[in-house]
Amino acid sequence: MSATSLYECAVNHTRTSPKKHAFTYRVFMLAIDLDDFPKLPLLSRNRFNLFSIDDRDHIHTDPEKSTRENLTAWLAEKGTEILEDARITLLTFPRVLGYAFNPVSFYYISSKFGEPIAAVAEVTNTYREMKLFPLGVPDTDGKFDCLIAKNFYVSPFSDPNDAFHFRIAQPGEKWHVSINNLTEGKPTLLSSITGDRRDLTTSRLALYAVKYPLISLSIIFRIHLHALLLFLKKIPHFPKSTPIKF
């Protein structure tokens, strides 16, 4: 099965404390082999199109290098050496008509034989600040289960000093990830993405341009809408200046 595909997904957010608030919405995400970008008229890399993937939207520690080069360099700094023949699949939201917002993207690194090696979550806040989270080593089923300090300002309604609990499955015919926010060890915000694989074709991209219009703008709109609803519910909030305790 080709690593390059498309996932039609349901995204769920459930806040459990201090007050309950939940919502679900539908999106689609692209799964792109970073070494085998598809040749489709409606999808481009690093140039304007209806849909596009741009290296500037992802890890860009060195703007002269590709996403793959920057990711492998970052992993090497963390002690994980990636061979040149390893395959890297990026699961992310595309740019739409040049506009992008990716609250979370995922990198899956596997050997040339398809054996999972590592995975990385890439979280971006509405200030366009980005942080990478290494997800450890896969279990015997190729899944990643990682509890890690957040130390990052993601939402005004979550302490940046909380923790993330990632449970990340390999993308197959089905795909599921969960990212739970823990405050003092207790889950306060449960987030999940559940997707079904679809072939990445020109006709499907054209269909999804209508089915999910301006998907990147709709995501940022929902973020601000539900922030307003949380504010009206008087959920305690944390200013951007909240000190981060490393």
VOMAR-31438 format. One record per residue (C-alpha): x, y, z; residue in three letters. Coordinates in nm, 2 decimals, padded with zeros to 4 digits. Layout:
<rs>
R;X;Y;Z;r
R;X;Y;Z;ALA $
...
</rs>
This chain:
<rs>
R;X;Y;Z;r
R;00.00;00.00;00.00;MET $
R;00.14;00.34;-00.10;SER $
R;00.23;00.57;00.19;ALA $
R;00.09;00.86;-00.01;THR $
R;-00.29;00.88;00.04;SER $
R;-00.57;01.08;00.20;LEU $
R;-00.75;01.03;00.52;TYR $
R;-01.11;01.15;00.58;GLU $
R;-01.13;01.21;00.95;CYS $
R;-01.34;01.29;01.25;ALA $
R;-01.18;01.52;01.50;VAL $
R;-01.31;01.52;01.86;ASN $
R;-01.23;01.74;02.15;HIS $
R;-01.38;01.68;02.49;THR $
R;-01.29;01.90;02.79;ARG $
R;-01.36;01.72;03.11;THR $
R;-01.25;01.99;03.37;SER $
R;-01.33;02.23;03.51;PRO $
R;-01.64;02.23;03.30;LYS $
R;-01.75;02.00;03.02;LYS $
R;-01.73;02.11;02.66;HIS $
R;-01.72;01.89;02.36;ALA $
R;-01.74;01.91;01.98;PHE $
R;-01.67;01.70;01.67;THR $
R;-01.60;01.80;01.32;TYR $
R;-01.50;01.64;00.99;ARG $
R;-01.18;01.71;00.80;VAL $
R;-00.94;01.55;00.56;PHE $
R;-00.56;01.51;00.59;MET $
R;-00.29;01.42;00.34;LEU $
R;-00.04;01.14;00.40;ALA $
R;00.27;01.23;00.19;ILE $
R;00.58;01.03;00.13;ASP $
R;00.85;01.31;00.16;LEU $
R;01.06;01.13;-00.11;ASP $
R;00.78;01.06;-00.35;ASP $
R;00.55;01.36;-00.39;PHE $
R;00.25;01.28;-00.61;PRO $
R;00.21;01.45;-00.95;LYS $
R;-00.14;01.58;-00.95;LEU $
R;-00.27;01.90;-01.12;PRO $
R;-00.45;02.02;-00.80;LEU $
R;-00.17;01.95;-00.56;LEU $
R;00.18;02.11;-00.55;SER $
R;00.48;02.13;-00.33;ARG $
R;00.63;02.47;-00.24;ASN $
R;00.42;02.66;-00.49;ARG $
R;00.07;02.80;-00.52;PHE $
R;-00.22;02.57;-00.61;ASN $
R;-00.57;02.48;-00.49;LEU $
R;-00.39;02.24;-00.24;PHE $
R;-00.02;02.25;-00.16;SER $
R;00.23;02.12;00.09;ILE $
R;00.50;02.38;00.18;ASP $
R;00.82;02.31;00.36;ASP $
R;00.78;02.65;00.53;ARG $
R;00.48;02.52;00.72;ASP $
R;00.68;02.24;00.89;HIS $
R;01.01;02.21;01.07;ILE $
R;01.22;02.48;00.92;HIS $
R;01.53;02.51;01.15;THR $
R;01.73;02.56;00.83;ASP $
R;01.53;02.73;00.56;PRO $
R;01.78;02.61;00.30;GLU $
R;01.70;02.25;00.37;LYS $
R;01.39;02.04;00.30;SER $
R;01.15;01.91;00.57;THR $
R;01.31;01.57;00.55;ARG $
R;01.66;01.71;00.60;GLU $
R;01.56;01.93;00.89;ASN $
R;01.36;01.65;01.06;LEU $
R;01.65;01.39;01.03;THR $
R;01.89;01.65;01.17;ALA $
R;01.66;01.72;01.46;TRP $
R;01.61;01.35;01.53;LEU $
R;01.99;01.30;01.53;ALA $
R;02.02;01.58;01.79;GLU $
R;01.78;01.37;02.00;LYS $
R;01.98;01.06;01.96;GLY $
R;01.79;00.89;01.67;THR $
R;01.99;00.84;01.36;GLU $
R;01.78;00.80;01.04;ILE $
R;01.94;00.61;00.74;LEU $
R;01.92;00.77;00.40;GLU $
R;01.70;00.49;00.27;ASP $
R;01.44;00.53;00.55;ALA $
R;01.09;00.64;00.44;ARG $
R;00.92;00.94;00.61;ILE $
R;00.55;00.99;00.58;THR $
R;00.40;01.33;00.67;LEU $
R;00.03;01.34;00.78;LEU $
R;-00.09;01.69;00.77;THR $
R;-00.34;01.95;00.65;PHE $
R;-00.27;02.10;00.32;PRO $
R;-00.25;02.46;00.23;ARG $
R;-00.57;02.58;00.05;VAL $
R;-00.52;02.86;-00.20;LEU $
R;-00.19;02.94;-00.03;GLY $
R;-00.33;02.96;00.33;TYR $
R;-00.22;02.71;00.59;ALA $
R;-00.29;02.63;00.95;PHE $
R;-00.18;02.29;01.09;ASN $
R;-00.26;02.26;01.46;PRO $
R;-00.09;01.92;01.45;VAL $
R;00.10;01.71;01.20;SER $
R;00.26;01.37;01.23;PHE $
R;00.58;01.22;01.09;TYR $
R;00.62;00.85;01.06;TYR $
R;00.96;00.71;01.00;ILE $
R;01.01;00.36;00.88;SER $
R;01.29;00.14;00.73;SER $
R;01.30;00.08;00.36;LYS $
R;01.12;-00.25;00.45;PHE $
R;00.84;-00.07;00.62;GLY $
R;00.94;-00.14;00.98;GLU $
R;00.84;00.15;01.21;PRO $
R;01.14;00.33;01.36;ILE $
R;01.01;00.65;01.51;ALA $
R;00.73;00.90;01.51;ALA $
R;00.72;01.28;01.58;VAL $
R;00.42;01.51;01.65;ALA $
R;00.45;01.86;01.53;GLU $
R;00.22;02.10;01.72;VAL $
R;00.15;02.46;01.61;THR $
R;-00.04;02.72;01.81;ASN $
R;-00.23;03.02;01.67;THR $
R;00.07;03.24;01.72;TYR $
R;00.24;03.02;01.45;ARG $
R;00.49;02.89;01.71;GLU $
R;00.58;02.53;01.66;MET $
R;00.72;02.25;01.88;LYS $
R;00.82;01.89;01.79;LEU $
R;00.74;01.61;02.03;PHE $
R;00.94;01.28;01.99;PRO $
R;00.72;00.99;02.05;LEU $
R;00.97;00.73;02.16;GLY $
R;01.00;00.38;02.01;VAL $
R;00.71;00.17;01.87;PRO $
R;00.56;-00.12;02.06;ASP $
R;00.53;-00.47;01.90;THR $
R;00.22;-00.35;01.70;ASP $
R;00.41;-00.04;01.57;GLY $
R;00.21;00.20;01.79;LYS $
R;00.35;00.48;01.99;PHE $
R;00.25;00.56;02.35;ASP $
R;00.42;00.85;02.50;CYS $
R;00.37;01.08;02.81;LEU $
R;00.57;01.40;02.77;ILE $
R;00.58;01.74;02.93;ALA $
R;00.42;02.00;02.71;LYS $
R;00.63;02.31;02.80;ASN $
R;00.45;02.49;02.53;PHE $
R;00.17;02.74;02.50;TYR $
R;-00.10;02.58;02.29;VAL $
R;-00.43;02.71;02.42;SER $
R;-00.52;02.99;02.66;PRO $
R;-00.74;02.74;02.84;PHE $
R;-00.47;02.49;02.91;SER $
R;-00.16;02.54;03.13;ASP $
R;00.15;02.53;02.92;PRO $
R;00.31;02.33;03.20;ASN $
R;00.07;02.04;03.16;ASP $
R;00.16;01.71;02.99;ALA $
R;00.06;01.55;02.67;PHE $
R;-00.03;01.18;02.65;HIS $
R;00.01;01.07;02.29;PHE $
R;-00.13;00.74;02.16;ARG $
R;-00.05;00.71;01.79;ILE $
R;-00.13;00.43;01.55;ALA $
R;00.03;00.36;01.22;GLN $
R;-00.16;00.49;00.92;PRO $
R;-00.33;00.20;00.74;GLY $
R;-00.68;00.15;00.61;GLU $
R;-00.79;00.30;00.94;LYS $
R;-00.59;00.56;01.14;TRP $
R;-00.64;00.67;01.50;HIS $
R;-00.45;00.91;01.72;VAL $
R;-00.53;01.05;02.06;SER $
R;-00.36;01.34;02.23;ILE $
R;-00.48;01.40;02.59;ASN $
R;-00.39;01.70;02.80;ASN $
R;-00.31;01.60;03.16;LEU $
R;-00.31;01.85;03.45;THR $
R;-00.13;01.71;03.75;GLU $
R;-00.16;01.36;03.61;GLY $
R;-00.54;01.39;03.54;LYS $
R;-00.69;01.42;03.19;PRO $
R;-00.86;01.76;03.14;THR $
R;-00.89;01.77;02.76;LEU $
R;-00.93;01.46;02.54;LEU $
R;-00.85;01.50;02.17;SER $
R;-00.86;01.23;01.90;SER $
R;-00.85;01.20;01.52;ILE $
R;-01.00;00.89;01.35;THR $
R;-00.96;00.85;00.98;GLY $
R;-01.04;00.63;00.69;ASP $
R;-00.79;00.59;00.41;ARG $
R;-00.88;00.71;00.06;ARG $
R;-00.68;00.71;-00.26;ASP $
R;-00.53;01.05;-00.33;LEU $
R;-00.66;01.14;-00.68;THR $
R;-00.74;01.46;-00.87;THR $
R;-01.11;01.38;-00.87;SER $
R;-01.11;01.33;-00.49;ARG $
R;-00.92;01.65;-00.43;LEU $
R;-01.18;01.83;-00.65;ALA $
R;-01.46;01.67;-00.45;LEU $
R;-01.31;01.76;-00.12;TYR $
R;-01.26;02.12;-00.22;ALA $
R;-01.64;02.13;-00.23;VAL $
R;-01.71;01.89;00.06;LYS $
R;-01.46;02.07;00.29;TYR $
R;-01.44;02.42;00.16;PRO $
R;-01.14;02.63;00.27;LEU $
R;-01.05;02.37;00.52;ILE $
R;-00.76;02.56;00.68;SER $
R;-00.97;02.87;00.73;LEU $
R;-01.25;02.66;00.88;SER $
R;-01.01;02.50;01.13;ILE $
R;-00.89;02.84;01.26;ILE $
R;-01.25;02.96;01.27;PHE $
R;-01.35;02.67;01.49;ARG $
R;-01.06;02.73;01.72;ILE $
R;-01.16;03.09;01.78;HIS $
R;-01.53;03.00;01.80;LEU $
R;-01.48;02.74;02.07;HIS $
R;-01.24;02.97;02.25;ALA $
R;-01.52;03.22;02.27;LEU $
R;-01.76;02.96;02.40;LEU $
R;-01.51;02.85;02.67;LEU $
R;-01.46;03.22;02.77;PHE $
R;-01.84;03.25;02.80;LEU $
R;-01.84;02.94;03.02;LYS $
R;-01.59;03.12;03.24;LYS $
R;-01.32;02.85;03.20;ILE $
R;-01.00;02.98;03.36;PRO $
R;-00.75;03.09;03.11;HIS $
R;-00.37;03.13;03.10;PHE $
R;-00.21;03.44;02.94;PRO $
R;00.06;03.41;02.68;LYS $
R;00.30;03.54;02.94;SER $
R;00.25;03.23;03.16;THR $
R;00.60;03.12;03.27;PRO $
R;00.70;02.78;03.14;ILE $
R;00.88;02.56;03.39;LYS $
R;01.14;02.35;03.20;PHE $
</rs>
